Amino acid sequence: MKIQFLDAGAKSDAGILVHLVNQDAVPAQLEAVLVEAASQSRFTGKTGQLFEGFAERDGRVRRVVLAGLGEAGVGDRVVAAEKAGVALVAKYLTSGETVLAIDLDGAGLSQEETTALLLGARLRAWRFDAYRTKQSDDSKPSLQQIDVLGAPEGIQAHWGDAEALARGVEFTRELVTEPANVIYPESFVERARARYEGTGLEVRVLDENEMADLGMGSLLGVAQGSARPARLLVIEWKGGEAGTKPIAFVGKGVTFDTGGISIKPAAGMEDMKWDMGGAGAVAGTMLALALRKAKANVVAVCGLVENMPDGKAQRPGDVVTSLSGQTIEVINTDAEGRLVLCDALTWVQREFAPTRIVDLATLTGAIIGSLAHEYAGLFSNDDVLAADLTAAGAATGEPLWRFPMGPAYDKMIDSPIADMKNVGSRFGGSITAAQFLKRFIENDTPWAHLDIAGTVWADKPGATWDKGATGFGVRLLDRFVRNTIEG
């Protein structure tokens, strides 16, 4: 979606002309027939509400749309502006029109509010139609450009940062949406390399031989049943002060999860192409940070595997030795994400000694039982880090809910023959998974685990997305970096 800024009063060839309206404040300068029609249609300007009419402007009949911003001075105007942008694109993306013009005259939007309006529009416009060969004309996206008339001075710089963020979200959505025969560990790496070219991001990849030499028996145990070799993708952004230790983002990248020998039910297994949503979010975040030249040092690690049943696959009851030296009794091969993450966590700590670590993973179905699809679960050993992440989530519409941790839960994963087992009882499954990961955090490094199993994919349209991949995590992590490092 192209965004073009024009001076107030400039002419736009757009077939759709939009006026932003505060609640109960329809602009008096509008054509009388539009004002009356809006009133008769019970349009009041509530947040996200739209009214469409027609009027002759500049010698041609055009659609004239009123988009509600809610009550002036009440509530979060940034959120209201984003909702207005989302509503406009949701309605007109397949309208047949190619250009939509938004007249900001009289709307009183700040730079931040205007940016939110356009970010909402850009994110809601994302579609993945790569494999569609037959679509009716009225279902094909037509809207290609938004003209913005009378934007606040200096908006281009603000929009430049927001556009970088949008590209990061879109990259995450792309990775999560692609089928597992297209995105697997090796191709995930190559897709990232191609997208990062020219951005300043540094990429390093560990193959199976290198990981075996290091002793990553836990991660490799998950991968051994697949014909697709595992990879550890390492991405560095050095935008901060030279010599300053980075923060670390770690993503679970199970590009397809059958459950292995502990195989999942067939119904719905196709959804497991997005079991790499944590790695996808990390990869998209790094793209966003690089494109906007974030003043921060950040390292990202994606543990990339495919979990398949095979004669060589690991079995329930097997014991593996992790990179940390700790041994793990594998009770359930479908609890594989934590086996991947633990080696990635150990590796990034020993290689980079990061100041803080955040891992993201579609780790447990139990988190959906607790939070449905409304929040992601937050687990942490550090109250300040947890508060920082919670604040970032609240500000970006990617909310987190913190869960308890403690010795009582930790005991649930003690093994009679190894240092630990990879699952506890059927109760508290998300918490015991987090307790497992915590055993691999060294030197009391501040660490947080985000269980995003319920938020990376949506079965119905949501805040800034249509059905499908949401891109959850990118906006949250980007805001976290802005708030805690860039200031």
C-alpha positions in Angstrom: 0.0 0.0 0.0 1.5 3.3 -1.1 1.0 6.4 1.1 1.3 9.8 -0.6 1.3 13.1 1.2 -0.3 16.2 -0.5 -0.8 19.7 0.7 -4.1 20.8 2.1 -6.4 21.8 -0.7 -4.5 19.8 -3.3 -6.4 17.9 -5.9 -6.5 14.1 -5.8 -7.7 11.8 -8.5 -9.0 9.4 -5.9 -12.4 7.9 -6.5 -13.0 7.8 -2.7 -12.8 11.0 -0.6 -12.7 10.6 3.2 -13.4 13.2 5.9 -12.5 12.3 9.4 -15.2 13.2 11.9 -15.3 13.6 15.6 -18.4 12.2 17.3 -21.5 14.4 16.9 -19.5 16.9 14.8 -20.2 16.3 11.1 -18.5 19.1 9.2 -20.9 21.8 8.3 -19.1 22.6 5.0 -20.2 19.2 3.6 -22.9 19.1 1.0 -26.3 19.4 2.7 -27.5 16.1 1.2 -24.6 14.3 2.7 -25.2 15.8 6.1 -28.8 14.8 6.0 -28.1 11.3 4.7 -25.5 10.7 7.4 -28.0 11.8 10.0 -30.7 9.6 8.6 -28.3 6.7 8.6 -27.6 7.2 12.3 -24.0 8.1 11.6 -22.6 9.9 14.7 -18.9 9.6 14.3 -18.3 6.8 16.8 -14.8 5.3 16.6 -14.5 3.2 13.5 -18.0 4.1 12.2 -18.3 4.8 8.4 -20.9 6.5 6.3 -20.8 6.5 2.5 -22.5 8.9 0.1 -22.0 10.4 -3.3 -21.4 13.9 -4.4 -20.1 15.8 -7.4 -16.6 17.1 -6.8 -14.3 18.6 -9.4 -16.6 17.8 -12.2 -17.2 14.1 -11.4 -19.3 12.0 -9.1 -17.3 10.5 -6.3 -17.8 8.5 -3.2 -17.6 10.7 -0.1 -16.9 8.8 3.1 -17.2 10.0 6.7 -15.0 8.1 9.1 -15.6 8.3 12.9 -12.9 9.2 15.4 -15.0 9.0 18.5 -15.6 11.8 21.0 -13.0 14.5 20.9 -10.8 14.6 24.0 -12.1 11.3 25.3 -10.2 8.0 25.3 -7.0 7.1 23.4 -7.0 9.1 20.2 -4.1 7.2 18.8 -6.1 4.0 19.1 -9.2 5.7 17.6 -7.2 6.9 14.6 -5.8 3.4 14.0 -9.3 2.0 14.1 -10.5 4.5 11.6 -7.7 3.5 9.2 -8.5 -0.1 9.6 -12.2 0.4 9.0 -11.5 2.3 5.8 -9.3 -0.3 4.3 -11.4 -3.2 5.4 -14.4 -1.7 3.5 -12.6 -0.4 0.4 -9.8 -2.8 -0.2 -11.8 -4.8 -2.8 -14.1 -1.9 -3.8 -12.7 -1.6 -7.4 -11.2 1.8 -6.6 -7.4 2.1 -6.7 -6.9 5.4 -4.8 -8.5 6.7 -1.6 -7.9 10.2 -0.4 -8.1 11.3 3.3 -8.7 15.0 4.0 -7.3 15.8 7.4 -8.4 19.4 7.3 -10.3 20.2 10.5 -9.6 16.7 12.0 -7.0 18.1 14.4 -4.9 15.0 14.3 -1.3 15.1 15.7 1.7 13.4 14.0 1.3 10.4 16.2 -2.4 10.1 15.5 -2.0 10.6 11.8 0.7 7.9 11.8 -1.6 5.5 13.7 -4.3 6.1 11.1 -2.0 5.2 8.3 -0.4 2.3 10.1 -3.8 0.8 10.7 -4.7 1.2 7.1 -1.4 -0.3 5.9 -1.6 -3.3 8.2 -5.2 -4.1 7.3 -4.4 -4.0 3.6 -2.0 -6.9 3.8 -3.2 -10.0 1.9 -1.5 -13.2 0.9 -2.8 -14.3 -2.5 0.3 -16.0 -3.8 -1.4 -19.3 -4.4 -4.8 -18.1 -5.6 -5.3 -18.7 -9.3 -9.0 -18.1 -9.5 -10.6 -15.1 -7.9 -13.8 -13.2 -8.8 -13.1 -9.5 -9.7 -15.0 -8.3 -6.6 -12.8 -10.3 -4.3 -9.5 -9.1 -5.7 -7.7 -6.3 -3.8 -7.9 -3.1 -5.9 -6.9 -0.4 -3.5 -3.2 0.5 -4.0 -2.7 4.0 -2.7 -3.8 6.4 0.0 -3.5 10.2 -0.6 -3.2 12.2 2.6 -4.2 15.8 2.3 -3.1 18.4 4.9 -1.1 16.1 7.1 0.8 17.7 10.1 4.2 19.1 9.3 7.0 16.6 9.7 4.8 13.6 9.2 7.1 12.0 6.6 9.7 11.1 9.2 7.1 9.6 11.5 5.6 7.7 8.7 9.0 6.4 7.7 9.5 4.7 11.0 5.9 3.3 10.9 6.4 2.0 7.4 9.5 0.1 8.6 7.4 -1.4 11.4 4.7 -2.3 8.9 7.2 -4.1 6.7 8.4 -6.1 9.7 4.8 -7.1 10.6 4.2 -8.0 6.9 7.3 -10.2 6.8 6.2 -12.0 9.9 2.8 -12.6 8.4 4.3 -13.9 5.2 6.5 -16.4 7.0 3.7 -17.6 9.2 1.3 -18.0 6.3 3.5 -19.9 3.9 2.9 -23.6 3.9 5.4 -26.0 5.4 6.5 -27.3 2.0 7.7 -23.8 1.2 9.0 -22.6 4.5 11.2 -25.1 6.3 14.4 -24.5 8.2 16.7 -24.0 5.2 14.2 -21.9 3.2 13.3 -19.8 6.3 17.0 -18.9 6.4 17.2 -18.1 2.7 13.9 -16.0 2.8 15.4 -14.0 5.7 18.7 -13.5 4.0 17.0 -12.2 0.9 14.8 -9.8 2.8 17.7 -8.5 4.9 19.9 -7.7 2.0 21.1 -4.1 2.2 19.6 -3.4 5.6 22.7 -3.7 7.7 21.6 -6.8 9.5 24.3 -9.4 10.0 23.3 -13.0 9.5 25.0 -16.2 10.8 23.7 -19.7 10.4 24.7 -22.9 12.3 24.1 -26.2 10.5 23.5 -29.6 12.1 27.1 -30.5 12.2 28.1 -27.3 14.0 25.2 -27.7 16.5 26.2 -31.4 17.1 29.8 -30.4 17.7 28.6 -27.8 20.3 26.4 -30.4 22.0 22.9 -29.2 21.1 21.4 -32.6 21.7 18.0 -31.2 22.8 17.3 -29.2 19.7 18.7 -31.9 17.3 16.7 -34.5 19.0 13.5 -32.8 17.8 14.8 -32.5 14.3 16.2 -36.1 13.9 12.9 -37.5 12.5 12.7 -35.1 9.6 14.3 -35.1 6.2 14.7 -31.3 6.6 17.9 -30.5 8.5 17.7 -28.1 11.4 19.3 -24.6 11.4 20.1 -22.0 14.0 19.6 -18.6 12.5 21.4 -15.7 14.2 20.6 -12.1 13.3 22.5 -9.1 14.7 21.6 -5.4 14.6 24.4 -3.1 15.8 22.6 0.3 16.0 23.6 1.2 19.5 26.8 2.3 21.2 29.8 0.2 20.2 30.8 -2.4 22.8 27.4 -2.3 24.6 26.0 -5.7 25.3 22.8 -6.5 23.3 19.4 -7.6 24.3 18.4 -10.9 22.9 15.2 -12.1 21.2 14.8 -15.9 20.8 12.2 -17.5 18.7 10.8 -21.0 18.5 10.8 -22.0 14.8 9.1 -25.4 14.4 8.2 -25.0 10.8 5.8 -27.9 11.0 4.8 -29.9 14.0 3.2 -33.3 13.7 3.9 -34.0 17.3 6.5 -36.6 16.3 5.9 -40.1 17.7 3.4 -38.5 20.1 1.5 -37.6 17.0 -1.3 -35.0 17.0 -4.8 -35.7 15.9 -5.3 -35.3 12.2 -8.1 -32.7 12.5 -6.5 -29.3 12.4 -2.9 -30.5 12.0 -2.6 -28.2 9.0 -2.5 -25.3 11.4 0.9 -26.5 12.6 2.6 -24.7 9.8 2.5 -21.6 12.1 4.3 -23.3 14.9 7.2 -21.2 13.9 5.3 -18.0 14.8 7.9 -17.1 17.5 10.7 -17.2 15.1 8.6 -15.4 12.5 7.9 -12.6 15.0 11.6 -12.3 15.8 12.6 -12.2 12.2 10.1 -9.5 11.4 11.1 -7.5 14.4 14.7 -7.5 13.3 13.7 -6.2 9.8 11.7 -3.4 11.4 14.6 -2.4 13.7 17.0 -2.3 10.8 14.8 -0.4 8.4 14.1 2.3 10.9 17.8 2.3 12.0 17.0 1.7 15.7 19.6 3.0 18.1 20.0 -0.3 19.9 22.1 -3.4 19.9 19.9 -6.5 19.4 20.7 -10.1 18.7 18.0 -12.6 17.6 18.2 -16.4 17.5 15.7 -18.6 15.8 15.8 -22.4 16.4 14.5 -23.9 13.2 13.4 -27.5 13.1 10.7 -29.7 11.7 9.1 -32.3 14.0 8.2 -35.4 12.1 7.5 -39.1 12.9 10.1 -41.4 11.4 12.1 -44.5 12.1 14.9 -42.1 13.3 12.6 -39.9 15.3 13.2 -39.6 19.1 10.9 -41.7 21.2 9.0 -41.0 24.5 11.3 -42.1 27.2 14.5 -41.0 25.4 17.0 -39.0 27.3 18.9 -36.1 25.6 21.7 -33.9 26.7 21.3 -30.2 26.2 24.0 -27.7 25.3 23.9 -26.6 29.0 24.9 -30.1 30.0 21.6 -30.7 31.7 19.8 -34.0 30.7 16.1 -34.2 29.7 13.8 -37.2 29.8 11.5 -36.8 26.8 8.1 -37.9 28.0 6.1 -36.4 25.1 7.6 -35.6 21.8 4.9 -33.1 21.1 6.3 -30.9 23.8 9.2 -30.1 21.4 9.3 -26.3 21.4 10.9 -26.1 24.8 13.5 -28.6 23.7 14.4 -26.3 20.8 14.4 -23.1 22.8 16.5 -24.4 25.7 19.6 -24.9 23.5 19.0 -21.6 21.7 18.8 -19.8 25.0 22.0 -21.4 26.3 23.8 -20.6 23.1 22.9 -16.9 23.0 23.9 -16.4 26.6 27.3 -18.0 26.1 27.9 -16.3 22.8 26.7 -12.8 23.6 26.0 -12.5 27.4 22.9 -10.3 26.6 21.6 -7.9 29.2 18.0 -9.2 28.9 16.4 -12.0 27.0 12.8 -12.4 25.6 11.8 -15.6 24.0 8.6 -16.0 21.9 7.0 -19.3 21.2 3.7 -20.9 20.2 4.5 -23.2 23.1 1.3 -24.6 24.7 -2.3 -25.2 23.9 -2.9 -24.7 27.6 -2.3 -21.0 27.2 -5.3 -20.8 24.8 -7.4 -22.6 27.5 -6.4 -19.9 29.9 -6.5 -16.7 27.8 -8.3 -17.7 24.6 -7.1 -15.6 21.7 -7.1 -12.3 23.5 -3.8 -12.2 25.4 -0.4 -13.8 25.2 1.0 -15.4 28.3 4.0 -13.7 30.1 6.4 -15.5 32.4 9.5 -13.9 33.8 12.1 -14.0 36.5 12.3 -10.2 36.6 9.6 -7.8 37.6 11.0 -4.8 35.8 11.3 -6.7 32.5 7.8 -8.0 32.9 6.5 -4.5 33.5 8.3 -3.2 30.5 6.9 -5.8 28.2 3.4 -5.5 29.6 3.5 -1.7 29.0 4.7 -2.3 25.4 2.0 -4.8 24.8 -0.7 -2.4 26.1 0.5 0.4 24.0 0.5 -1.6 20.8 -2.6 -3.6 21.1 -0.7 -6.8 21.7 -1.6 -7.4 25.3 0.2 -9.8 27.8 -1.0 -11.4 31.0 1.6 -12.4 33.5 1.4 -15.9 35.1 3.0 -17.1 38.4 6.1 -19.2 38.6 7.8 -20.8 41.5 9.3 -23.9 43.2 6.0 -25.8 43.5 5.6 -25.7 39.7 9.3 -26.5 39.2 9.0 -29.7 41.1 6.4 -30.9 38.6 9.1 -31.4 35.9 11.6 -33.3 38.0 12.5 -36.6 36.4 13.4 -39.9 38.2 16.2 -40.7 35.8 17.4 -37.3 34.4 17.8 -33.7 35.5 14.3 -32.9 34.3 11.4 -34.2 32.1 9.9 -32.1 29.3 6.3 -32.1 30.6 4.6 -32.1 33.9 1.1 -33.2 34.8 -1.9 -32.1 32.7 -2.5 -29.2 35.0 -0.6 -25.9 34.7 1.0 -26.9 31.4 1.9 -23.3 30.3 3.6 -22.7 33.7 5.6 -25.9 33.8 6.8 -25.2 30.2 8.0 -21.8 31.4 9.7 -23.4 34.5 11.5 -25.8 32.1 12.9 -22.8 30.1 13.9 -21.0 33.3 16.3 -23.8 34.2 18.4 -22.7 31.2 18.8 -19.1 32.2 22.2 -18.5 33.6 23.6 -15.9 36.1 20.1 -14.6 36.9 19.9 -12.8 33.5 16.6 -11.0 33.3 14.4 -13.2 31.1 10.8 -13.3 29.9 9.0 -16.0 28.0 6.0 -15.1 25.9 3.6 -17.9 25.0 1.9 -16.7 21.9 0.1 -19.8 20.8 -3.3 -18.1 20.9 -2.3 -14.9 19.1 -0.3 -15.6 16.0 -3.2 -16.8 13.9 -6.8 -15.7 13.8 -9.9 -17.4 12.5 -11.7 -14.1 12.1 -10.7 -10.5 11.3 -9.2 -8.6 14.2 -7.8 -5.2 15.1 -5.4 -4.8 12.2 -5.7 -8.1 10.3 -8.0 -10.2 8.2 -8.3 -13.9 8.9 -5.0 -15.6 9.2 -1.5 -14.5 10.4 -1.6 -11.6 12.7 2.1 -10.7 12.9 1.8 -10.7 16.7 4.9 -9.8 18.6 6.6 -7.4 16.1 4.9 -4.2 17.3 5.3 -5.3 20.9 9.1 -5.9 20.6 9.6 -2.8 18.6 7.9 -0.7 21.2 9.8 -2.5 24.0 13.1 -1.5 22.2 11.9 2.1 21.8 10.9 2.4 25.4 13.7 0.7 27.2 16.8 1.3 25.0 16.2 4.3 22.7 14.2 6.3 25.2 
